[in-house]
Amino acid sequence: MKKTQRTLLKKDTTKEKTLYMVFELSQNKWKLGFSDGNKMRFKGIAARNLEQVKEEIDKAKVRFKIEGDVRIVSCYEAGRDGFWLHRYLLSYGIENIVVDSSSIEVNRRKKRTKTDRIDARKLLQMLMRYHGGERKLWSVVNVPSVEAEDWRQLGRELETLNKERTMHRGRIRGLLIQQGLEVRNPSGKKFLEELASLRTWEGEALPEDLKERVVREYERLRVVEDQMKLLRKERESRVKSEATPAYRMVAQLRSLYGIGKTSSWDFVMEMFGWRKFMNRKQVGAFLGLTPTPYDSGGSQREQGISKAGRGRIRGLNIQIAWGWLRFQPQSKLARWFCERFGHGGKRMRKIGIVAVARKLLIDLWRYLEYGVVPEGVCLRTVV
């Protein structure tokens, strides 16, 4: 009897049963992969059919002879489907992660076989390795909340409209230059009057179909510009209301000379408003501003910055760095650039401005997170 009691008091070392599940997503069909750690099972289903996902989970339990509640872990590659599937799986009690596609190891041969089944098998093997302790096997995406993801829509829509505006302006100029004509402001209110007065080299009016096409292009351009004005007004009204911490961070960034309306909004909504950084290295790495040295055997060279993250925000950061030298010439960062790169050539200044952009991004993070004002910086009295 005593021996039985001592046996019951021992720590239970039985491993918890785990069902591994991966998604290979595509437009029309999904490939699901399951494993209990030993055997594997693959099944194709219709895309976005959540009921069928539940059915396949139950079938996988029966296939692997798993009874009762079981821990289910899953993953899929980040892509066009976004994060709605991740949120659904979490609500269903499944431990899911979203994986950065570029961090998944692949065969380096010139030609390799690629099918959804092979990709699902590889993903399933890596998922088991990841939960087995290899945490640095791949990069896991930091999924934003629903609110944080929604905040980014306004800024990204403005970005899209700005590209459309450039496209319409370029097309109008291109159509007119074909006739040897040029206009300075194709989006002006008096453009149609100017268009009617234009004459070709022969002194003739523009061909009728060409003129009508330019007019329609101009009307589309005006629609885009009107929408941009409305979105900018909406952005300013939200910042003035300061209803959320994110909007207060936008207003705080605008207190610095050299940080404007667009840059302050994008920095907060794309980075600082929802992403928590632990140190300055994470801040620089988020936009791909960290170096990538190549040091193997006798070969040593610098490959430049990693260029990870959103390219537009990285480009915006570098533009703000150039403006920082102009609007904050007495700051410690601007003086450092002048001392180290100011007397160099064009190439040296380009290298130096990337370093300024990385340092500036870290200073902005410290300013928002800890209230540390960058040394030598001038603040606006009225935002």
C-alpha positions as CSV (number, residue, x, y, z in Angstrom):
1,M,0.0,0.0,0.0
2,K,2.8,2.4,0.8
3,K,4.6,1.6,-2.4
4,T,1.4,2.4,-4.3
5,Q,1.2,5.8,-2.6
6,R,4.8,6.6,-3.4
7,T,4.2,5.8,-7.0
8,L,1.2,8.1,-7.2
9,L,3.3,11.0,-5.7
10,K,5.8,10.8,-8.5
11,K,5.8,13.5,-11.2
12,D,3.9,12.5,-14.3
13,T,6.3,12.6,-17.2
14,T,3.9,11.6,-19.9
15,K,4.1,13.9,-22.8
16,E,1.0,15.8,-23.8
17,K,-0.5,14.7,-27.1
18,T,-0.2,17.3,-29.8
19,L,-1.9,17.5,-33.2
20,Y,0.2,19.4,-35.7
21,M,-1.7,21.2,-38.6
22,V,-0.4,23.4,-41.5
23,F,-2.2,25.3,-44.2
24,E,-0.9,25.7,-47.7
25,L,-3.1,28.5,-48.9
26,S,-4.1,29.4,-52.5
27,Q,-6.9,31.1,-54.3
28,N,-9.2,28.1,-55.0
29,K,-7.9,25.2,-52.9
30,W,-6.2,24.8,-49.6
31,K,-3.9,21.9,-48.8
32,L,-4.1,20.8,-45.1
33,G,-1.3,18.7,-43.4
34,F,-1.7,16.9,-40.1
35,S,0.7,14.9,-38.0
36,D,0.8,13.4,-34.5
37,G,4.6,13.6,-34.5
38,N,5.1,10.4,-36.4
39,K,2.7,9.8,-39.2
40,M,1.4,12.4,-41.6
41,R,-1.9,13.0,-43.4
42,F,-2.7,15.5,-46.2
43,K,-6.1,16.6,-47.5
44,G,-7.2,19.2,-50.1
45,I,-10.3,21.3,-49.3
46,A,-12.0,24.3,-50.9
47,A,-10.5,27.6,-50.0
48,R,-12.0,29.4,-47.0
49,N,-14.3,26.5,-46.1
50,L,-14.1,26.6,-42.3
51,E,-16.6,23.9,-41.8
52,Q,-14.5,21.5,-43.8
53,V,-11.5,22.5,-41.7
54,K,-13.3,21.4,-38.6
55,E,-14.3,18.1,-40.3
56,E,-10.7,17.4,-41.3
57,I,-9.5,18.1,-37.8
58,D,-11.9,15.5,-36.4
59,K,-10.9,13.0,-39.1
60,A,-7.3,13.5,-38.3
61,K,-8.0,12.7,-34.6
62,V,-9.6,9.5,-35.7
63,R,-6.8,8.6,-38.1
64,F,-4.1,9.1,-35.4
65,K,-6.3,7.5,-32.7
66,I,-6.4,10.6,-30.5
67,E,-9.3,10.7,-28.1
68,G,-10.6,13.5,-26.0
69,D,-9.2,17.0,-25.9
70,V,-5.8,17.5,-27.5
71,R,-3.5,20.4,-28.0
72,I,-3.6,21.6,-31.6
73,V,-0.8,23.8,-33.0
74,S,-0.9,25.2,-36.6
75,C,0.8,27.6,-38.9
76,Y,0.5,29.1,-42.4
77,E,2.6,31.5,-44.4
78,A,1.9,35.2,-44.4
79,G,0.5,36.4,-47.6
80,R,-2.6,37.8,-49.3
81,D,-5.0,36.1,-46.9
82,G,-3.9,38.3,-44.1
83,F,-4.6,37.5,-40.5
84,W,-8.3,36.6,-40.5
85,L,-7.6,32.9,-40.5
86,H,-5.1,33.4,-37.6
87,R,-7.9,35.1,-35.5
88,Y,-10.4,32.3,-36.4
89,L,-8.0,29.6,-35.3
90,L,-7.3,31.3,-32.0
91,S,-11.0,31.6,-31.3
92,Y,-11.4,27.9,-32.0
93,G,-8.7,27.2,-29.3
94,I,-5.9,26.4,-31.8
95,E,-2.4,27.7,-31.1
96,N,-1.5,29.3,-34.5
97,I,1.5,31.2,-35.8
98,V,1.9,33.1,-39.0
99,V,5.3,32.5,-40.6
100,D,7.4,34.9,-42.7
101,S,7.6,33.2,-46.1
102,S,11.1,34.6,-46.8
103,S,12.5,32.8,-43.7
104,I,11.5,29.3,-44.7
105,E,14.5,27.2,-45.8
106,V,14.3,25.8,-49.4
107,N,16.4,23.6,-51.6
108,R,19.2,25.6,-53.2
109,R,19.5,23.5,-56.3
110,K,18.8,25.2,-59.7
111,K,15.7,23.0,-60.3
112,R,13.6,21.7,-57.5
113,T,10.2,19.9,-57.4
114,K,7.4,22.1,-56.0
115,T,3.9,21.1,-55.3
116,D,1.4,22.0,-52.6
117,R,1.8,18.6,-51.0
118,I,5.6,18.9,-50.9
119,D,5.3,22.5,-49.5
120,A,2.8,21.3,-46.8
121,R,5.1,18.4,-45.8
122,K,8.0,20.8,-45.5
123,L,6.0,23.2,-43.5
124,L,4.7,20.4,-41.2
125,Q,8.2,19.2,-40.5
126,M,9.4,22.7,-39.6
127,L,6.4,23.2,-37.4
128,M,7.3,20.1,-35.4
129,R,10.9,21.3,-35.2
130,Y,9.8,24.7,-34.0
131,H,7.6,23.4,-31.2
132,G,10.4,20.9,-30.4
133,G,12.7,23.7,-29.3
134,E,14.2,25.2,-32.5
135,R,12.7,28.7,-32.0
136,K,15.1,30.4,-34.4
137,L,14.1,28.0,-37.2
138,W,12.1,30.7,-39.0
139,S,10.7,34.2,-38.4
140,V,7.2,34.5,-36.8
141,V,5.1,37.5,-37.8
142,N,3.9,39.8,-35.1
143,V,0.1,39.9,-35.8
144,P,-1.5,43.3,-35.1
145,S,-4.8,43.6,-33.4
146,V,-8.0,44.3,-35.4
147,E,-7.9,47.9,-34.4
148,A,-4.2,48.4,-35.2
149,E,-4.7,46.8,-38.6
150,D,-7.7,49.1,-39.3
151,W,-5.7,52.2,-38.4
152,R,-3.3,51.5,-41.3
153,Q,-6.1,51.7,-43.9
154,L,-6.3,55.4,-44.2
155,G,-2.6,56.0,-44.7
156,R,-2.3,53.1,-47.2
157,E,-5.3,54.4,-49.1
158,L,-3.6,57.8,-49.4
159,E,-0.5,56.0,-50.6
160,T,-2.5,54.3,-53.3
161,L,-4.3,57.4,-54.4
162,N,-1.0,59.3,-54.6
163,K,0.3,56.7,-57.1
164,E,-3.0,56.9,-59.1
165,R,-2.6,60.7,-59.2
166,T,0.9,60.4,-60.5
167,M,-0.3,57.9,-63.1
168,H,-3.1,60.2,-64.4
169,R,-0.9,63.2,-64.5
170,G,1.8,61.3,-66.4
171,R,-0.8,59.9,-68.9
172,I,-2.2,63.4,-69.6
173,R,1.3,64.8,-70.2
174,G,2.2,61.8,-72.3
175,L,-0.8,62.2,-74.6
176,L,-0.2,65.8,-75.1
177,I,3.6,65.5,-75.7
178,Q,2.8,63.2,-78.6
179,Q,1.4,66.2,-80.3
180,G,4.3,68.4,-79.4
181,L,2.4,70.1,-76.5
182,E,3.2,70.5,-72.8
183,V,1.2,71.6,-69.8
184,R,2.6,72.5,-66.5
185,N,-0.3,71.7,-64.2
186,P,-2.7,69.0,-65.7
187,S,-4.7,69.0,-62.5
188,G,-5.5,72.7,-62.3
189,K,-9.1,74.0,-62.4
190,K,-8.4,75.9,-65.6
191,F,-6.9,72.9,-67.4
192,L,-10.0,72.4,-69.6
193,E,-9.9,76.0,-70.8
194,E,-6.2,75.6,-71.5
195,L,-6.8,72.4,-73.3
196,A,-9.4,74.0,-75.7
197,S,-6.9,76.7,-76.6
198,L,-4.0,74.3,-77.4
199,R,-2.9,74.0,-81.1
200,T,-0.7,71.5,-82.8
201,W,2.4,72.6,-84.9
202,E,0.1,73.0,-87.8
203,G,-2.1,75.4,-85.9
204,E,-5.0,72.9,-85.8
205,A,-7.0,71.9,-82.8
206,L,-6.4,68.6,-81.1
207,P,-8.1,65.6,-82.7
208,E,-11.5,65.0,-81.2
209,D,-11.0,61.5,-79.8
210,L,-7.7,62.4,-78.3
211,K,-9.2,65.5,-76.7
212,E,-12.1,63.5,-75.2
213,R,-9.7,61.0,-73.8
214,V,-7.6,63.7,-72.1
215,V,-10.8,65.2,-70.7
216,R,-11.9,61.8,-69.2
217,E,-8.4,61.3,-67.8
218,Y,-8.6,64.7,-66.2
219,E,-12.0,63.9,-64.7
220,R,-10.6,60.7,-63.1
221,L,-7.6,62.8,-61.8
222,R,-10.0,65.3,-60.1
223,V,-11.9,62.4,-58.4
224,V,-8.6,61.1,-57.0
225,E,-7.6,64.5,-55.7
226,D,-11.0,65.1,-54.1
227,Q,-10.7,61.8,-52.3
228,M,-7.2,62.7,-51.1
229,K,-8.5,66.0,-49.7
230,L,-11.3,64.2,-47.8
231,L,-8.9,61.7,-46.4
232,R,-6.4,64.3,-45.3
233,K,-9.2,66.2,-43.5
234,E,-10.3,63.0,-41.8
235,R,-6.7,62.3,-40.7
236,E,-6.4,65.8,-39.2
237,S,-9.7,65.6,-37.3
238,R,-8.6,62.3,-35.8
239,V,-5.3,63.7,-34.6
240,K,-6.9,66.7,-33.1
241,S,-9.4,64.6,-31.2
242,E,-6.6,62.6,-29.6
243,A,-9.1,59.8,-28.7
244,T,-6.6,57.0,-28.6
245,P,-2.9,56.7,-27.5
246,A,-1.9,56.2,-31.2
247,Y,-3.3,59.7,-32.2
248,R,-1.6,61.2,-29.2
249,M,1.7,59.7,-30.4
250,V,1.1,61.3,-33.8
251,A,0.6,64.7,-32.2
252,Q,3.7,64.1,-30.1
253,L,5.9,63.4,-33.2
254,R,4.6,66.5,-34.9
255,S,6.1,68.6,-32.0
256,L,9.5,67.9,-33.6
257,Y,10.7,70.2,-36.5
258,G,11.3,68.0,-39.5
259,I,8.4,65.5,-38.8
260,G,5.4,66.4,-40.9
261,K,1.8,65.2,-41.1
262,T,2.3,62.2,-43.4
263,S,5.5,60.9,-41.8
264,S,4.2,61.2,-38.2
265,W,1.0,59.3,-39.2
266,D,2.8,56.5,-41.1
267,F,5.5,56.1,-38.4
268,V,2.9,55.6,-35.7
269,M,0.3,53.5,-37.6
270,E,2.8,51.3,-39.3
271,M,5.3,50.9,-36.4
272,F,5.1,52.6,-33.0
273,G,1.4,52.6,-32.5
274,W,1.0,48.8,-32.2
275,R,4.5,47.2,-32.3
276,K,6.4,46.9,-29.0
277,F,10.2,47.1,-29.4
278,M,12.4,45.7,-26.7
279,N,15.6,47.5,-27.8
280,R,17.2,49.7,-30.5
281,K,18.3,46.7,-32.6
282,Q,14.7,45.6,-33.1
283,V,13.8,49.2,-34.2
284,G,16.5,49.3,-36.9
285,A,15.8,45.7,-38.0
286,F,12.0,46.3,-38.4
287,L,12.6,48.5,-41.5
288,G,15.6,46.6,-42.8
289,L,18.2,49.2,-41.9
290,T,20.6,46.8,-40.3
291,P,23.9,45.7,-42.1
292,T,24.3,42.3,-43.7
293,P,28.0,41.4,-43.7
294,Y,29.4,38.5,-45.7
295,D,32.4,36.9,-43.9
296,S,33.2,33.4,-45.1
297,G,36.8,32.1,-45.3
298,G,38.9,34.7,-47.1
299,S,35.9,36.5,-48.5
300,Q,34.8,39.6,-46.6
301,R,32.4,42.2,-47.9
302,E,29.5,44.3,-46.8
303,Q,26.2,43.6,-48.7
304,G,24.4,46.7,-47.6
305,I,21.3,46.9,-45.5
306,S,18.9,43.9,-45.2
307,K,15.9,45.9,-46.7
308,A,13.3,43.9,-44.7
309,G,9.9,45.3,-43.9
310,R,7.8,47.8,-45.8
311,G,9.9,49.5,-48.5
312,R,7.8,52.7,-48.6
313,I,8.2,53.4,-44.9
314,R,12.0,52.7,-45.2
315,G,12.1,55.2,-48.1
316,L,10.1,57.7,-46.1
317,N,12.5,57.3,-43.2
318,I,15.4,58.1,-45.4
319,Q,13.6,61.2,-46.9
320,I,12.9,62.4,-43.3
321,A,16.6,61.9,-42.5
322,W,17.6,64.3,-45.3
323,G,15.0,66.8,-44.1
324,W,16.3,66.4,-40.5
325,L,19.6,67.8,-41.6
326,R,17.9,70.9,-42.9
327,F,15.3,71.5,-40.2
328,Q,17.4,70.3,-37.2
329,P,21.0,71.5,-38.1
330,Q,22.0,72.0,-34.5
331,S,20.9,68.5,-33.4
332,K,23.5,66.0,-32.3
333,L,22.6,63.7,-35.1
334,A,23.0,66.4,-37.8
335,R,26.3,67.5,-36.4
336,W,27.5,63.9,-36.4
337,F,26.6,63.5,-40.1
338,C,28.4,66.7,-41.1
339,E,31.6,65.8,-39.2
340,R,31.8,62.3,-40.5
341,F,30.2,62.4,-44.0
342,G,29.8,66.1,-44.8
343,H,33.2,66.4,-46.5
344,G,32.9,63.2,-48.4
345,G,31.6,62.5,-51.9
346,K,28.1,61.7,-53.1
347,R,28.5,58.0,-52.4
348,M,29.7,58.7,-48.8
349,R,26.8,61.0,-48.1
350,K,24.3,58.3,-49.4
351,I,25.9,55.8,-47.0
352,G,25.9,58.3,-44.2
353,I,22.2,59.2,-44.6
354,V,21.2,55.6,-44.1
355,A,23.0,55.6,-40.8
356,V,21.3,58.9,-39.9
357,A,17.9,57.3,-40.8
358,R,18.6,54.4,-38.5
359,K,19.7,56.6,-35.6
360,L,16.8,58.9,-36.2
361,L,14.3,56.1,-36.0
362,I,15.8,55.0,-32.7
363,D,15.6,58.5,-31.4
364,L,11.9,58.8,-32.3
365,W,11.2,55.5,-30.6
366,R,12.9,56.7,-27.4
367,Y,11.0,60.0,-27.6
368,L,7.7,58.2,-27.9
369,E,8.4,55.4,-25.5
370,Y,10.4,57.2,-22.7
371,G,9.9,60.9,-23.5
372,V,13.6,61.4,-24.2
373,V,14.0,64.4,-26.4
374,P,16.9,64.0,-28.9
375,E,19.9,66.1,-28.0
376,G,20.0,69.6,-29.6
377,V,16.5,69.3,-31.2
378,C,14.1,72.2,-31.5
379,L,10.5,71.7,-30.6
380,R,7.4,73.4,-32.0
381,T,5.5,75.5,-29.6
382,V,2.2,74.9,-31.4
383,V,1.4,71.6,-33.1
